[in-house]
Amino acid sequence: MCTSTPPGADPALSTALPRFPAPIRPHWQATAAAKGFRILARIRDRYHLLLRCRTCRRDFPAKLFVLMRGQPLCPHCLAARRGALAAEAGVAFLGPDPDHAAYGQFRAPCGHILRRQFELIARVARGETGLRCETCHAAREAAEARRFGWQRLGPCPSGRPNYRLYRHRCGHVQRVAQANMLWGQCDCAGCGQSWSARPSFLYLFEIRLPGRGPRPARQYLKLGYSAHPVKRHRHQLGLPPEAGVAVLRVVAMASGHAACACETALHRQLRRAHPDAVVPRAEFADGINVTREIYRPALRPVIEAALDRIAADAGAGLS
């Protein structure tokens, strides 16, 4: 049993860990030597040991079970490897994340602290990807928005990764694609003059395609938004002349921006909750000039109920 601090040991660590009064078995020591360590003492209880790494000559606690059944990792050597890898990636390794073993904390060249996976840092070091500071990136986005009269408020509330929430100089708040804000290709839905600010409509069409050759007649639902729903189905869907269209519902919306947001959210909900009702494009591509947003007729009650809720929330009349 070791009761004194061995030469070269860390005095602070050696004195901080209470010794456990029991002998060190010879085959434990042999196993430790084969795995690159030396047992200095038994500590805390009968399950823990104080090991010295033969590579860095520093001490650390380890479980007896890990030594005998697995391969202990020297935390000092591990930190040195991670520090060297971080330096190759252009950041400074500060230490492991206390809440997740796969993550570490790093200081970026800008001075901000980043929390990243060690695997990501390895990929950056190999040149496979880049590393971005969220704080600096948000500051750049805020500066870009100010050039066009907007204030960046934060990420998109719905979690869409390419959108941010902004406030226009008039006070109106809306979501805008970050790429559009970069080039100023965004119009305020509160005070602007483009389609996004003008009144718009959600619509639900029933489309009947006639039979062609071996293909029987087909019937579908089309859900979308437009400032001119009738013009939409007559001139923009590319329907054959003999196709039949019935306007089942039209819900007035305050702006094109509001209509677009509601329509996008509704399509997302329908696809997630009723995937079997989504018609694949290959089935209707010969008769309808759109790529998606076509549903089976059986979904009509679900869509109508959703439009009822949207109309009630918007305070709009139904037609």
C-alpha positions in Angstrom: 0.0 0.0 0.0 1.3 3.4 -1.0 0.9 6.1 1.7 3.3 8.8 0.5 3.5 10.9 -2.6 5.7 9.1 -5.1 8.4 11.1 -6.9 7.1 13.0 -9.9 3.4 12.8 -8.7 1.1 15.8 -8.6 1.1 16.8 -4.9 -2.2 18.5 -5.0 -3.9 15.5 -6.6 -2.2 13.1 -4.3 -3.3 14.9 -1.1 -6.8 15.7 -2.3 -7.7 12.0 -2.9 -8.2 10.0 0.3 -6.4 6.6 0.4 -8.2 3.4 0.8 -6.4 1.0 3.2 -6.0 -2.1 1.1 -3.1 -3.7 -0.8 -2.5 -3.4 -4.5 -2.6 -6.8 -6.1 0.5 -7.8 -8.2 -1.6 -8.8 -11.3 -3.3 -5.4 -11.2 0.1 -3.7 -11.4 1.1 -6.0 -14.3 -2.1 -5.2 -16.1 -1.5 -1.4 -15.6 2.0 -1.7 -16.9 0.8 -3.6 -20.0 -1.6 -0.7 -20.7 0.9 2.1 -20.2 0.2 3.0 -16.5 1.5 2.5 -13.0 -0.8 2.1 -10.0 0.3 4.6 -7.3 -2.4 3.9 -4.7 -5.9 2.8 -4.0 -8.2 5.7 -3.3 -11.7 6.6 -2.1 -13.0 3.0 -1.9 -12.2 -0.5 -3.1 -13.2 0.4 -6.7 -10.9 3.2 -7.5 -7.1 3.6 -8.2 -4.7 6.5 -8.7 -2.8 5.8 -11.9 0.3 7.4 -13.4 0.6 7.7 -17.1 4.0 6.5 -18.4 3.7 8.8 -21.4 3.1 12.2 -19.7 4.2 11.2 -16.2 1.0 12.7 -14.7 -1.5 11.2 -12.3 -5.3 10.7 -12.5 -8.0 8.6 -10.8 -9.5 5.6 -12.6 -11.9 2.8 -11.8 -10.4 -0.6 -11.1 -13.0 -2.2 -13.4 -11.9 0.0 -16.3 -8.2 -0.9 -15.8 -8.9 -4.6 -15.7 -11.6 -4.9 -18.4 -10.9 -1.9 -20.7 -8.4 0.7 -21.5 -8.1 3.8 -19.3 -7.7 7.1 -21.0 -5.2 9.6 -19.5 -7.1 12.9 -19.3 -3.9 14.8 -19.6 -2.8 13.1 -22.8 -6.3 13.4 -24.2 -6.3 17.1 -23.4 -3.0 17.5 -25.1 -4.2 15.8 -28.3 -7.4 17.8 -28.3 -5.4 21.0 -27.8 -3.1 20.2 -30.7 -6.0 19.3 -32.9 -7.8 22.6 -32.0 -4.6 24.5 -32.8 -4.7 22.9 -36.3 -8.3 24.0 -36.6 -7.4 27.6 -35.7 -9.0 27.7 -32.2 -7.8 27.2 -28.6 -9.0 24.2 -26.6 -10.4 25.3 -23.2 -11.6 22.0 -21.8 -14.4 19.4 -22.2 -18.0 20.4 -22.0 -19.2 19.5 -18.5 -22.6 18.4 -19.8 -21.7 16.3 -22.9 -18.6 14.1 -23.4 -18.6 14.6 -27.2 -18.4 18.4 -26.9 -15.6 20.7 -25.9 -15.3 24.4 -25.3 -13.0 26.4 -27.6 -11.9 30.0 -28.0 -12.2 31.3 -31.5 -9.7 33.9 -33.0 -12.4 36.6 -32.4 -12.3 35.9 -28.7 -15.7 34.3 -28.3 -16.2 30.9 -26.7 -17.6 28.2 -28.9 -19.2 24.8 -27.9 -18.4 22.2 -30.6 -18.2 18.5 -31.1 -14.6 17.2 -31.1 -15.4 15.4 -34.3 -16.3 18.7 -36.0 -13.0 20.2 -34.8 -11.2 17.2 -36.3 -13.0 17.8 -39.6 -12.1 21.5 -39.5 -8.4 20.6 -38.9 -8.5 18.3 -41.9 -9.9 21.1 -44.0 -13.2 19.3 -44.7 -15.4 22.1 -43.3 -15.3 25.6 -41.7 -16.0 26.9 -38.3 -18.3 29.9 -37.7 -18.7 32.0 -34.6 -22.5 32.5 -34.0 -21.9 35.8 -32.2 -19.9 37.3 -35.0 -22.2 35.9 -37.6 -25.3 37.4 -35.9 -23.5 40.7 -35.7 -22.8 40.6 -39.5 -26.4 39.7 -40.2 -27.6 42.6 -38.0 -25.3 45.0 -39.9 -26.6 43.7 -43.2 -30.2 44.3 -42.0 -29.5 47.9 -40.8 -28.4 48.8 -44.4 -32.0 48.2 -45.6 -33.9 49.6 -42.6 -34.3 46.4 -40.6 -33.4 45.3 -37.1 -32.4 41.6 -36.6 -34.4 40.3 -33.7 -33.2 36.7 -33.6 -33.7 33.2 -35.2 -37.0 32.3 -37.0 -39.6 31.4 -34.3 -40.7 28.3 -36.3 -37.1 27.0 -36.4 -36.5 27.4 -40.2 -32.7 27.5 -40.4 -32.5 29.9 -43.3 -34.9 32.5 -42.0 -34.5 35.2 -39.3 -36.9 37.4 -37.5 -36.6 41.2 -38.3 -38.4 44.4 -37.4 -38.8 47.1 -40.1 -38.2 50.8 -39.4 -42.0 51.1 -39.5 -42.4 48.7 -36.6 -43.6 45.7 -38.6 -42.1 42.4 -37.6 -41.7 39.5 -40.1 -39.6 36.6 -41.0 -37.2 37.0 -44.0 -34.8 34.6 -45.7 -31.3 35.5 -44.7 -30.1 35.3 -48.3 -32.8 37.8 -49.3 -31.8 40.2 -46.6 -28.2 40.0 -47.7 -29.1 41.5 -51.0 -32.0 43.7 -49.8 -34.5 41.6 -51.7 -37.2 41.9 -49.1 -40.2 44.1 -48.9 -42.0 45.1 -45.6 -45.4 43.4 -45.5 -46.6 46.4 -43.3 -45.6 49.4 -45.3 -44.2 48.1 -48.6 -45.8 48.2 -52.1 -45.0 44.7 -53.4 -47.1 41.6 -53.4 -46.1 40.8 -49.8 -47.8 43.9 -48.5 -51.0 43.8 -50.7 -54.0 41.7 -49.7 -54.0 38.1 -50.7 -56.0 34.9 -50.4 -55.6 31.3 -49.5 -57.5 29.0 -51.9 -58.6 25.4 -52.3 -59.3 24.2 -55.8 -60.8 20.9 -56.9 -59.1 19.9 -60.2 -60.6 17.2 -62.5 -58.3 16.0 -65.2 -59.9 14.1 -68.1 -58.9 10.6 -69.1 -56.2 10.3 -71.7 -55.6 7.0 -73.5 -55.0 4.3 -70.8 -55.1 6.9 -68.0 -58.5 7.3 -66.4 -60.0 10.6 -65.3 -58.4 12.0 -62.1 -59.5 14.3 -59.3 -57.2 16.3 -57.0 -57.1 19.1 -54.5 -54.8 22.1 -55.0 -54.1 24.3 -51.9 -52.2 27.5 -52.3 -52.3 31.3 -52.1 -52.6 34.1 -54.7 -53.7 37.7 -55.0 -55.9 36.6 -57.8 -57.1 33.0 -57.3 -59.3 32.8 -60.4 -56.4 34.1 -62.5 -54.2 31.5 -60.8 -56.2 28.5 -62.0 -57.1 29.9 -65.4 -53.7 31.1 -66.6 -50.9 29.8 -64.3 -51.5 26.0 -63.6 -51.1 24.9 -67.2 -54.3 22.9 -67.2 -55.5 21.3 -70.4 -58.5 23.0 -71.9 -60.9 20.2 -71.0 -59.9 20.2 -67.3 -62.5 21.2 -64.8 -61.8 23.5 -61.9 -64.1 24.3 -58.9 -63.1 26.9 -56.4 -64.0 25.2 -53.1 -62.7 27.8 -50.6 -61.1 31.3 -50.6 -59.9 32.8 -47.4 -59.0 36.5 -47.4 -55.6 37.4 -45.8 -54.3 40.8 -44.8 -51.1 40.5 -46.9 -49.2 38.3 -49.3 -46.6 37.7 -46.6 -49.3 36.5 -44.1 -50.8 34.2 -46.8 -47.4 32.8 -47.7 -46.6 32.1 -44.1 -49.9 30.4 -43.4 -49.8 28.3 -46.6 -46.2 27.1 -45.9 -47.1 26.1 -42.3 -50.3 24.3 -43.4 -48.5 22.3 -46.1 -45.9 21.3 -43.6 -48.6 20.1 -41.2 -50.5 18.2 -43.9 -47.4 16.4 -45.2 -46.4 15.4 -41.7 -49.8 14.2 -40.6 -51.2 12.8 -43.8 -48.3 11.7 -46.0 -50.6 9.2 -47.9 -52.8 12.0 -49.1 -49.9 13.8 -50.8 -50.0 13.1 -54.6 -46.5 12.4 -56.1 -45.6 14.7 -58.9 -45.2 11.9 -61.5 -49.0 11.2 -61.2 -50.2 14.7 -62.2 -47.2 16.2 -64.0 -48.9 15.7 -67.4 -51.8 17.9 -66.5 -50.9 20.4 -63.7 -47.9 22.7 -64.0 -46.8 22.6 -60.4 -44.3 20.5 -58.5 -46.2 19.9 -55.3 -49.1 21.0 -53.1 -51.5 18.5 -54.7 -53.6 16.3 -52.4 -56.1 13.4 -52.6 -59.8 14.4 -52.5 -60.3 12.5 -49.2 -58.3 15.2 -47.4 -60.8 17.9 -48.1 -62.5 17.9 -44.6 -59.1 18.2 -43.0 -58.0 21.1 -45.2 -61.4 22.9 -44.8 -61.2 22.6 -41.0 -57.7 24.1 -41.1 -58.8 27.0 -43.3 -61.7 27.6 -40.9 -59.1 28.0 -38.1 -56.9 30.3 -40.2 -59.9 32.5 -41.2 -61.0 32.8 -37.6 -57.5 33.7 -36.4 -57.1 36.3 -39.2 -60.5 37.7 -38.6 -61.3 37.2 -42.3 -64.6 36.4 -43.9 -65.1 33.1 -45.7 -66.4 32.8 -49.2 
